[in-house]
């Protein structure tokens, strides 16, 4: 089912990936009254409520799928996510926060898209065409190389790196979304960061680390 978490496969660095598997439900959190009201209105088919839900989460969904599936496919994947959201509202039990559930659907859709349609143009070869700047500070090439390196990561590594270092989620939240143990989330993030350093080189890796200092620490 679409609302089940995407589980990171515990694999070697040569074959990192993802598996769609069910996971034991997490302990239900106290629900936000406004969220409950919005969900109820959406389930009744109220158009305004569905539009509110879309506008509340569209930026987060689009940003997440862009970094996992790539900018060229982001619009298509984001549309698929919202189709899954609206179809799945009747099955949403509130075992996790609404935002966590939507992140889960977004990651699931993006990783499924990557599996179905690999991104051949965005690889280590694409990264090599972007010259490394002499100084990483405020150089627009930094962002370009970061995005190219992120695209070169295996999809499972990319997902946990985006959730933790870009979206700023805790390992507990990442584990809930990805359907894995907290320790697995930490391990996968460590491997993803190490691979990013290899791809970027020491200067740009240091810049990435500086930018990521505001994110939760493992």
C-alpha positions in Angstrom: 0.0 0.0 0.0 1.2 3.5 -0.7 1.1 4.7 2.9 3.5 2.1 4.1 7.1 3.2 4.9 9.9 2.8 2.5 12.5 0.6 4.3 16.2 1.1 3.6 17.8 -2.2 2.8 20.7 -3.1 5.0 23.2 -3.7 2.3 26.9 -3.3 1.5 28.2 0.0 0.1 28.3 -1.6 -3.3 24.6 -2.4 -3.4 22.7 0.2 -1.3 19.1 0.4 -2.1 15.5 0.4 -0.8 12.8 -2.1 -0.3 9.1 -1.3 0.2 8.2 -3.3 3.3 5.6 -2.9 6.1 6.8 -1.7 9.5 5.3 -2.0 12.9 3.2 1.1 13.6 4.7 3.7 15.8 3.1 5.0 18.9 0.4 7.4 18.0 1.1 11.1 18.8 -1.3 13.6 20.1 -3.1 15.0 17.1 -3.3 18.7 16.2 -7.0 19.7 16.5 -6.6 21.9 13.3 -5.0 18.9 11.5 -7.9 16.7 12.6 -10.5 19.2 11.3 -8.6 19.5 8.0 -8.4 15.8 7.5 -12.1 15.3 8.3 -13.0 18.0 5.8 -10.8 16.4 3.1 -12.4 13.0 3.8 -15.8 14.6 3.2 -14.5 15.7 -0.2 -14.5 19.4 0.6 -12.6 21.1 -2.2 -11.4 24.0 -0.2 -9.9 21.7 2.5 -8.1 19.7 -0.2 -6.7 22.9 -1.6 -5.5 23.9 1.8 -3.8 20.6 2.3 -2.1 21.0 -1.1 -0.9 24.5 -0.4 0.3 23.5 3.1 2.6 20.8 1.9 3.3 21.5 -1.8 6.7 23.2 -1.2 8.0 20.5 1.0 6.8 17.7 -1.3 8.2 19.3 -4.4 11.6 20.1 -2.7 11.9 16.5 -1.4 11.1 14.8 -4.7 13.2 17.2 -6.6 16.3 16.1 -4.7 15.5 12.4 -4.8 14.1 12.0 -8.3 15.7 15.0 -10.0 14.3 18.4 -11.2 13.3 17.0 -14.6 10.8 14.5 -13.1 9.9 16.5 -10.0 6.6 17.9 -11.3 5.4 14.4 -12.4 6.4 12.8 -9.1 4.9 15.6 -7.0 1.5 15.1 -8.8 1.7 11.4 -8.1 2.3 12.1 -4.4 -0.8 14.2 -4.1 -2.8 11.6 -5.9 -1.6 9.1 -3.3 -2.3 11.5 -0.5 -5.9 12.1 -1.5 -6.6 8.5 -2.3 -5.0 7.4 1.0 -6.6 9.8 3.4 -9.3 7.2 4.3 -6.6 4.8 5.3 -4.5 7.3 7.3 -4.9 6.1 11.0 -2.8 8.8 12.7 -0.1 6.4 13.9 2.3 9.2 13.0 2.0 12.9 12.3 0.3 13.9 9.0 3.5 15.5 7.8 5.5 12.4 8.5 3.0 10.3 6.5 3.2 12.8 3.6 7.0 12.7 3.7 6.7 8.9 3.6 4.5 9.0 0.6 6.8 11.5 -1.1 10.0 9.4 -0.5 8.1 6.2 -1.6 7.0 7.8 -4.8 10.3 9.4 -5.6 12.3 6.2 -5.0 9.8 4.1 -7.0 10.2 6.6 -9.8 14.0 6.4 -9.7 13.8 2.6 -9.7 11.5 2.6 -12.8 13.4 5.4 -14.6 17.1 5.6 -13.8 18.8 9.0 -14.3 21.7 8.3 -16.7 22.7 11.9 -17.3 23.2 12.7 -13.6 26.0 10.6 -12.5 29.6 10.8 -11.5 30.5 11.6 -15.1 28.1 14.6 -14.9 29.8 15.7 -11.7 33.2 15.6 -13.4 32.1 18.2 -15.9 31.5 20.8 -13.2 34.8 22.5 -12.4 35.7 22.7 -8.7 35.9 26.4 -7.6 39.2 27.7 -6.1 37.2 29.0 -3.1 33.9 27.4 -2.0 32.7 30.4 -0.2 29.6 31.9 -1.9 30.6 30.4 -5.2 27.5 29.4 -7.3 29.4 26.4 -8.6 29.3 24.9 -5.1 25.5 24.5 -5.3 25.8 23.0 -8.7 28.4 20.5 -7.6 26.5 19.6 -4.5 23.4 18.8 -6.6 25.4 16.8 -9.0 27.0 14.8 -6.2 23.7 14.2 -4.6 22.4 12.9 -7.9 25.3 10.5 -8.1 24.4 8.9 -4.7 22.5 5.6 -4.7 18.8 6.3 -4.0 18.8 5.0 -0.5 21.7 7.1 0.6 20.2 10.1 -1.2 16.9 9.7 0.7 18.4 9.7 4.2 20.8 12.5 3.4 18.0 14.7 2.1 15.7 14.0 5.0 18.3 14.6 7.7 20.8 17.1 6.3 18.5 19.1 4.0 15.1 18.8 5.5 16.5 18.9 9.1 14.6 15.8 10.4 15.8 13.9 13.4 17.0 10.3 13.1 13.8 9.2 14.8 11.8 10.9 12.2 14.0 9.6 9.3 13.6 6.0 10.7 9.8 6.4 10.9 9.6 7.7 7.3 12.1 5.1 5.9 10.8 2.2 7.9 14.1 1.3 9.5 15.7 1.3 12.9 17.3 4.6 14.2 20.7 2.9 14.1 20.3 2.0 10.5 19.4 5.6 9.7 22.5 6.8 11.4 24.7 4.2 9.6 23.2 5.0 6.2 23.7 8.7 6.8 27.3 8.1 7.7 27.9 6.2 4.5 26.1 8.8 2.4 28.2 11.6 3.9 31.4 9.6 3.3 30.4 9.0 -0.4 29.6 12.7 -0.8 33.0 13.6 0.5 34.6 11.3 -2.1 32.5 12.8 -4.9 33.1 16.5 -3.9 36.7 16.5 -2.7 37.9 18.0 0.6 37.2 21.7 -0.1 33.6 21.3 -1.2 32.9 18.6 1.5 34.0 21.1 4.1 31.6 23.7 2.7 28.7 21.1 2.8 29.6 20.3 6.4 29.5 24.0 7.3 26.1 24.3 5.7 24.8 21.2 7.5 25.8 22.3 11.0 22.3 23.6 11.7 20.8 20.1 11.0 20.2 17.7 13.9 23.4 15.7 14.8 23.4 12.0 14.6 
